[in-house]
Amino acid sequence: MSSFSINTFPGLTQEQKRILNFFEVFSVVIFTFEYICRVYAAQNRLNFIFSFYGLIDLMAFLPFYMASGMDLRALRIVRLFQVFRVLKLLRYSKAVARFSRAFRMVKEELVLFGVTALILLYLSAVGIYYFESAAQPEQFKSIFHSLWWAVTTLTTVGYGDMYPVTLGGRIFTFFVLLIGLGVVAIPTGLVASALSKARLEDVESD
């Protein structure tokens, strides 16, 4: 997957492309050999082939063979399935299970926070609309048009394509930005706390 991504860089020399292609072929051969060994060693081969991880193993190399030798460039999009190689790490990683437990611990808090964030998003759009619609009727045509400003401001991205020009709008934006810092920090703190608790549980169980 990494060689496929690097191969999209412009200005690569032919030698660099050959090295990347060799690495790609080598990786595909390894994944193919691993898949054949897994199918051969499986007690129920059909169950393994059509299982979740069996399909992931298959998608790790099958798109390469489907795209190779074809002159239909549109079919190269099937190579995007090689992203599924990353999913193979799931079966070996305790960290993934820890993440899953952490999200389950705080799922109610995250749902409540998500609903609160949507309410704040709507109220921010309403507020900036009333402050700026008269001064900038083309930018803030309606509350729905103002939602884009609310999204970029609450998430503290601030693209600058929509910004307040009135004093009231700027003061209102200041408070929305302060709230936006909390919008980013709260779920991060919740998940970090839950991850720490999950890690502690793993240490105690070991």
N, C-alpha and C positions, 0 to 999 in steps of 0.2 A: 504494500500500500504506500509506503514512504517513497519507494523508487518511482511508482506511478505518479505520485504527487510532485516529486522533484522534477520529473520529466516534462512537466507543464511549464517550467521556468523558460522564459525566452532567452535566446542567446547562448544556449548550450552547444558545445562543440560536438562533432560526430563521435569523438573518442569518449566524451562524458556520456553521451546517449548510449553508446555500446556497453559501457560499464553498468549503467542503470538497467539496460535491457537484460544483460547477463544476470544481474542480481535478481531481477524480476523472474526470469526463467528458473533460476536456482531455487528461489522461494517457492514457486509453484510446484516444482518437482518434489521438494520436501513435503509440502502439504498434500500432494497427491499420494506419495508413498505412505504418509501417516494415515491418510483416509483409508487406503487399501488395507493397511495393517489392522486398523480399528474394525473394519467390516469383517475381515478374516477372523479376528479374535472374538467378535461379538457372539454371544450365545444364540441370540435371535437376530439374525442379520437384517431382516426386513424391518423389525422394530427399531433397530439402530439407524438404518438408512432414513427412515421417515420420522425419527425423533427430532426434537428441537436442536440438540447439539450435532446430530448427524447431518441435518440440513445446513447448519452453519459451517461444518467441516466441508461439505460439498460446495457451498457458495464461496469458500475461500479460494478455490482454484478453477471451478467450472467456467466462470466468466472469461478467464484468460483463454481457454480453449475455444470458447464460442466466438471471441473477438479476433483471435489470431487467424490470419489467412483470409479474412473477409475484407472486401473492398468497400463494403457498406459502412461508411463512417458513423452513421447514426446509431449502428448497433454497438458502438464502443461504449455507449452509456451503460451497458450491462456490466462493465468493469467496475461500476460504482458498488456493485455487490461485494467487492473485495474489502470494503469497509467492515464487513462482518467478521473478518479475521480478528479484529480487536475483541469481539464478543467471546472469542475462545478463552480469553483470560478470565472470564467470569467463573469458570468451573474451578480455577485454581486459587482464587483470591478470597481470603477471609475478610478482607476489607470491604468487599461488595456486600457480603452478608451483614457486616457491621453497619454499613450505610443503610441497608434495608431496615434493620432494626431501629436505627436512629430515626428514620422518617416515620416509622410506625409509632414511635414514642411521642412524636410531636405533631402527628397528622391533624389532630383537632385544632391545635394552636395555629398551624399553617393554614387550615381552611378558614378559621376565624380571621386571621391576618389577611388572607386573600380577599375575603368579602369586604373587610375594612378598607383595603387598598383600592378596590373598585369604587367604593363610596367616595373616598377621598379624590379619586380620579375624576369622578363626575362632578363633585362639588368644586374642584379646581377649574374644570372647564366652564362651569356656570359662572364662577367668580370672574375669571379673566374675560369672559364674554361681555359681562355687564360693564367692566372697566374699559375695555378696548374696542368694542364693536362700533362705537360712534367715531372714534379716532381712526380706526383701521377697518372699515367695512369690508374691504376686499380680503383681508387676512382672516378676520374673525367674523365670518358671515353668519354663523350659527353656533349653538352649543356643540353640535356634532363636529363642526370644523375646528372648534377650540379644543377638542379632545386630543388632537395631535400635539398641541402645545402642552397640554396637561401631562401627557405621557412622557415627553422629552424632558419636562421640567421636574416632575416627581422622581423620575429615574436619574436625575442630575446629569443627563446627557447633554441637553441644550444645544441642538444643532444650529440655532441662530436664524433659522428660516422664518420663525415667528417669535417676535419678542415685543414686550410692552413699551409704549412710548409715553403713556400718561403717568403722572405721579402715583395715582392710586393703583394702577396696574403694576408698577415697579415695587411698591410696598407689598402688594399682594403676592407678587412673585418671590419676594424675599422670604415670606413666611412659608410659601409652598416649597421652596428649596430646603428650608430647615426641616420641614416634614419629610421631604424626599430623602434626606440623610437617614432618618429613622426607618423609612420604608425599605431601604437597602440593608440597614444594620440589623433590624429585628429578626428576619428569617435566618440571617447568617449566624446570629447569636444562638437562636433556638437549635439549629442543626448542629452547631459546634458543641453546645452543651450536651445534646443527646449523643453525639459521637463519643464524647469523653465518658459518658455513663456506659455506653455500649462497650468501649474498650476496657473499662474497669471490670465489667461483668465477664469479659473474656479472660482477663488476668486472674480473676477469682476462680473461674471454672477450671483454668489450667492448673 
